[in-house]
Amino acid sequence: MKQKTIEGIQEEYDLELDKVVKEIKKKRAKIVLLQFPDGLKPWATTIVDYLEQKTNKVEFIIWLGSCYGACDTPVGLDDLKPKIDLVVQFGHNEMMPGY
């Protein structure tokens, strides 16, 4: 599979990366866990590279476990040291109204 540029990824998916950057800065997050569905995992490192360029001194962790929707959050994160400041879930589809 050919590696896509961030521009190519954003043409195909509306990942709202500027919104993610704003939230990281607002929360002053230093450790951010990114959770991707399988279809987006091949481009996870490209997305991290983009986010690293837009933020300062933030460590990104890519969750490689399952991600079958917004209710499929990683378990056991509270036990991690140091603590994760923010979890960002990416998906293929917009959430349904009312959720």
KEMI-932618 format. One line per 8 residues: number of its first residue (from 0); for each residue z, x, y of N, C-alpha, C, O. Coordinates in nm, 3 decimals. Atoms other than C-alpha are relative to their C-alpha. Last residue first. Example, Ala and Ser with C-alpha at 12.3 -4.5 7.8 and 13.67 -1.06 7.14 Angstrom:
1 = -0.006 -0.082 -0.119 0.714 1.367 -0.106 0.073 -0.077 0.109 0.090 -0.026 0.220 | 0.000 0.089 -0.119 0.780 1.230 -0.450 0.000 0.090 0.120 0.066 0.194 0.118
END
This chain:
98 = -0.078 -0.096 0.077 2.020 -2.541 1.083 0.060 0.103 0.089 0.129 0.193 0.041 | -0.124 0.059 0.048 1.907 -2.851 1.273 0.084 0.093 -0.084 0.195 0.057 -0.125 | -0.084 0.058 -0.105 1.548 -2.740 1.313 0.124 -0.065 -0.060 0.117 -0.127 -0.167 | 0.030 0.141 -0.025 1.425 -2.542 1.010 0.089 -0.051 0.115 0.203 -0.007 0.127 | -0.097 0.092 0.056 1.458 -2.168 1.031 -0.037 -0.142 0.038 -0.095 -0.165 0.144 | -0.102 0.040 -0.094 1.137 -1.984 1.109 0.099 -0.091 -0.071 0.065 -0.158 -0.168 | 0.020 0.127 -0.068 0.954 -1.834 0.815 0.111 -0.025 0.101 0.221 0.031 0.090 | 0.142 0.028 -0.015 0.905 -1.491 0.661 -0.025 -0.124 0.085 -0.130 -0.135 0.149
90 = 0.058 0.092 0.096 1.260 -1.376 0.710 -0.147 -0.020 0.028 -0.199 0.023 0.131 | 0.138 0.032 -0.033 1.466 -1.106 0.877 -0.053 -0.093 -0.108 -0.009 -0.088 -0.223 | 0.084 0.046 0.110 1.843 -1.095 0.858 -0.139 -0.032 0.053 -0.154 -0.102 0.153 | 0.121 0.068 -0.046 2.037 -0.885 1.108 -0.083 -0.035 -0.122 -0.122 0.053 -0.199 | 0.096 0.022 0.109 2.397 -0.789 1.026 -0.117 -0.078 0.057 -0.097 -0.183 0.120 | 0.096 0.109 -0.014 2.609 -0.641 1.306 -0.090 -0.006 -0.122 -0.136 0.098 -0.171 | -0.022 0.079 -0.121 2.910 -0.413 1.345 -0.088 -0.124 0.009 -0.049 -0.223 0.071 | 0.130 0.038 -0.055 2.922 -0.273 0.993 0.027 -0.093 0.117 0.100 -0.191 0.105
82 = 0.042 0.140 -0.003 3.265 -0.124 0.934 -0.140 -0.016 0.057 -0.180 0.057 0.148 | -0.043 0.080 -0.116 3.312 0.243 0.858 -0.060 -0.139 -0.005 -0.155 -0.164 -0.080 | -0.056 -0.083 -0.106 3.414 0.204 0.582 -0.105 0.103 0.037 -0.153 0.172 -0.053 | 0.067 -0.124 -0.036 3.282 -0.080 0.369 0.073 0.071 0.115 0.124 0.007 0.207 | -0.067 -0.114 0.063 3.526 -0.337 0.229 -0.061 0.134 0.038 -0.004 0.239 0.007 | -0.130 -0.019 -0.065 3.419 -0.614 0.468 0.074 0.122 -0.054 0.160 0.178 0.014 | 0.018 -0.081 -0.122 3.061 -0.569 0.350 0.132 0.027 0.069 0.148 0.129 0.137 | -0.074 -0.124 0.006 3.151 -0.687 -0.001 -0.011 0.087 0.123 0.037 0.201 0.122
74 = -0.143 0.013 0.023 2.885 -0.955 -0.024 0.064 0.138 -0.005 -0.001 0.237 -0.039 | -0.060 -0.100 0.089 2.539 -0.940 0.133 0.151 -0.020 -0.014 0.218 -0.052 0.084 | -0.054 -0.116 -0.071 2.423 -1.266 0.290 0.063 0.097 -0.099 0.117 0.055 -0.202 | -0.014 -0.110 0.096 2.200 -1.506 0.100 0.047 0.126 0.072 -0.028 0.223 0.083 | -0.130 0.014 0.067 2.254 -1.819 0.314 0.027 0.114 -0.097 0.136 0.121 -0.154 | -0.110 -0.024 -0.093 1.977 -1.719 0.555 0.137 -0.011 -0.066 0.233 0.049 -0.018 | -0.016 0.094 -0.111 1.721 -1.695 0.279 0.125 0.030 0.079 0.201 0.122 0.048 | 0.076 0.122 0.028 1.643 -1.537 -0.056 0.018 -0.105 0.108 -0.007 -0.224 0.085
66 = -0.003 0.074 -0.127 1.747 -1.183 0.031 -0.089 -0.121 -0.019 -0.210 -0.115 0.003 | 0.079 0.122 -0.015 1.827 -0.970 -0.272 0.014 -0.059 0.140 0.111 -0.031 0.212 | -0.029 0.109 0.093 1.958 -0.618 -0.254 -0.086 -0.121 0.030 -0.181 -0.114 0.108 | 0.104 0.004 0.101 1.794 -0.329 -0.069 0.025 -0.107 -0.106 -0.054 -0.122 -0.200 | -0.052 0.064 0.120 1.995 -0.368 0.251 -0.113 -0.014 -0.101 -0.215 -0.077 -0.071 | 0.091 0.099 0.057 1.859 -0.120 0.504 0.061 -0.053 -0.129 0.087 0.023 -0.222 | -0.009 0.001 0.145 2.130 0.056 0.705 -0.094 -0.110 -0.049 -0.087 -0.223 0.000 | 0.055 0.116 0.068 2.068 0.141 1.069 0.009 0.019 -0.150 -0.025 0.126 -0.202
58 = 0.034 -0.031 0.138 2.286 0.382 1.268 -0.046 -0.129 -0.067 0.023 -0.231 -0.061 | -0.025 0.109 0.093 2.280 0.329 1.644 -0.045 0.045 -0.139 -0.154 0.098 -0.155 | -0.111 -0.035 0.089 2.312 0.620 1.886 0.041 -0.116 -0.091 0.160 -0.144 -0.107 | -0.058 -0.134 -0.015 2.088 0.468 2.152 0.119 0.016 -0.093 0.214 -0.061 -0.088 | -0.147 0.001 -0.010 1.853 0.176 2.102 0.050 0.144 0.006 -0.026 0.238 -0.016 | -0.043 0.094 -0.103 1.481 0.119 2.159 0.151 -0.004 0.021 0.199 -0.063 0.118 | 0.058 -0.040 -0.128 1.349 0.423 1.969 0.053 -0.084 0.115 0.062 -0.037 0.228 | -0.065 -0.124 -0.041 1.587 0.354 1.681 -0.052 0.049 0.135 0.023 0.104 0.215
50 = -0.132 0.034 -0.054 1.461 -0.005 1.667 0.076 0.125 0.045 0.148 0.121 0.146 | 0.018 0.069 -0.127 1.100 0.113 1.627 0.136 -0.030 0.064 0.155 -0.004 0.183 | 0.049 -0.100 -0.096 1.190 0.363 1.354 -0.016 -0.061 0.139 0.023 0.000 0.239 | -0.115 -0.083 -0.040 1.394 0.093 1.179 -0.043 0.105 0.102 0.027 0.128 0.200 | -0.079 0.083 -0.090 1.091 -0.140 1.179 0.123 0.077 0.049 0.158 0.068 0.166 | 0.077 0.007 -0.124 0.873 0.133 1.029 0.077 -0.082 0.104 0.079 -0.047 0.222 | -0.021 -0.127 -0.071 1.145 0.199 0.771 -0.079 0.005 0.130 -0.035 0.067 0.227 | -0.136 -0.012 -0.054 1.155 -0.169 0.671 0.018 0.129 0.079 0.079 0.127 0.186
42 = 0.011 -0.043 -0.138 0.778 -0.201 0.629 0.135 0.020 0.066 0.143 0.034 0.188 | 0.086 -0.118 -0.011 0.768 -0.218 0.248 -0.010 0.055 0.143 -0.045 0.172 0.161 | -0.064 -0.127 0.034 1.078 -0.445 0.261 -0.094 0.121 0.009 -0.048 0.228 0.048 | -0.010 -0.086 -0.118 0.895 -0.728 0.441 0.060 0.137 -0.030 0.052 0.227 0.055 | 0.130 -0.015 -0.063 0.769 -0.921 0.137 0.000 0.089 0.123 -0.104 0.142 0.161 | 0.085 -0.096 0.071 1.093 -0.858 -0.053 -0.134 0.025 0.069 -0.184 0.138 0.069 | 0.050 0.055 0.126 1.303 -1.036 0.207 -0.097 0.100 -0.062 -0.145 0.191 0.006 | 0.139 0.043 0.003 1.469 -0.805 0.459 -0.030 -0.073 -0.130 0.024 -0.037 -0.235
34 = 0.028 0.064 0.128 1.834 -0.742 0.549 -0.140 -0.060 0.006 -0.170 -0.142 0.094 | 0.122 0.080 -0.007 1.913 -0.496 0.827 -0.032 -0.052 -0.139 -0.039 0.025 -0.235 | 0.061 0.022 0.130 2.270 -0.365 0.853 -0.120 -0.092 0.018 -0.108 -0.199 0.078 | 0.070 0.127 0.016 2.365 -0.233 1.195 -0.064 -0.004 -0.138 -0.138 0.086 -0.176 | 0.050 0.002 0.138 2.621 0.041 1.266 -0.055 -0.140 -0.024 0.017 -0.239 -0.015 | 0.030 -0.138 0.036 2.688 0.127 1.631 -0.053 0.013 -0.142 -0.126 0.107 -0.174 | -0.004 -0.035 0.142 2.685 -0.223 1.774 -0.040 0.145 -0.021 -0.134 0.194 0.040 | -0.033 -0.143 0.003 2.752 -0.260 2.144 0.017 0.051 -0.143 0.106 0.130 -0.174
26 = -0.115 -0.017 0.088 2.743 -0.637 2.084 0.053 0.144 -0.001 0.159 0.173 -0.057 | -0.102 0.095 -0.043 2.511 -0.691 2.383 0.129 0.019 -0.080 0.239 0.016 -0.023 | -0.058 -0.050 -0.125 2.313 -0.376 2.302 0.113 -0.089 0.048 0.215 -0.039 0.096 | -0.067 -0.126 0.032 2.253 -0.478 1.941 0.071 0.054 0.124 0.187 0.097 0.117 | -0.124 0.035 0.070 2.175 -0.834 2.053 0.080 0.125 -0.037 0.203 0.126 -0.027 | -0.094 0.058 -0.097 1.919 -0.712 2.308 0.134 -0.032 -0.064 0.239 -0.006 -0.005 | -0.046 -0.110 -0.085 1.750 -0.489 2.047 0.103 -0.052 0.101 0.208 0.011 0.120 | -0.090 -0.080 0.082 1.729 -0.781 1.802 0.059 0.114 0.083 0.180 0.139 0.077
18 = -0.123 0.078 0.010 1.577 -1.004 2.071 0.105 0.076 -0.082 0.224 0.074 -0.048 | -0.065 -0.016 -0.131 1.318 -0.734 2.143 0.131 -0.077 0.004 0.228 -0.032 0.065 | -0.069 -0.129 -0.007 1.246 -0.724 1.769 0.066 0.024 0.134 0.171 0.089 0.141 | -0.088 0.007 -0.116 1.164 -1.095 1.755 0.082 0.129 0.017 0.203 0.125 0.039 | -0.132 -0.047 0.039 1.019 -1.052 1.406 0.102 -0.003 0.113 0.220 0.026 0.092 | -0.074 0.005 -0.126 0.711 -1.263 1.474 0.145 0.035 -0.031 0.227 -0.054 -0.056 | -0.130 0.066 0.004 0.512 -1.151 1.170 0.063 0.002 0.139 0.054 0.102 0.209 | -0.008 0.085 0.119 0.144 -1.058 1.128 0.128 -0.084 -0.004 0.127 -0.197 -0.051
10 = 0.112 0.094 -0.004 0.079 -0.920 1.474 0.009 -0.100 -0.114 -0.027 -0.217 -0.099 | -0.034 0.106 -0.095 0.429 -0.770 1.475 -0.115 -0.098 0.022 -0.092 -0.212 0.063 | -0.103 0.086 0.059 0.354 -0.576 1.158 0.030 -0.117 0.092 0.042 -0.231 0.047 | 0.062 0.076 0.108 0.030 -0.439 1.299 0.098 -0.096 -0.066 0.062 -0.208 -0.101 | 0.088 0.099 -0.063 0.201 -0.333 1.622 -0.066 -0.089 -0.105 -0.077 -0.210 -0.086 | -0.087 0.106 -0.048 0.480 -0.164 1.425 -0.083 -0.109 0.067 -0.050 -0.228 0.058 | -0.067 -0.036 -0.125 0.214 0.034 1.244 0.088 -0.117 0.041 0.074 -0.228 -0.010 | 0.045 0.066 -0.121 0.140 -0.049 0.883 0.072 0.058 0.121 0.182 0.111 0.110
2 = -0.108 0.021 -0.096 0.182 0.185 0.587 -0.057 -0.061 0.128 -0.154 -0.009 0.184 | 0.012 -0.078 -0.122 -0.102 0.141 0.336 0.113 -0.036 0.097 0.141 -0.154 0.118 | 0.000 0.084 -0.117 0.000 0.000 0.000 0.000 0.089 0.124 0.082 0.180 0.136
END
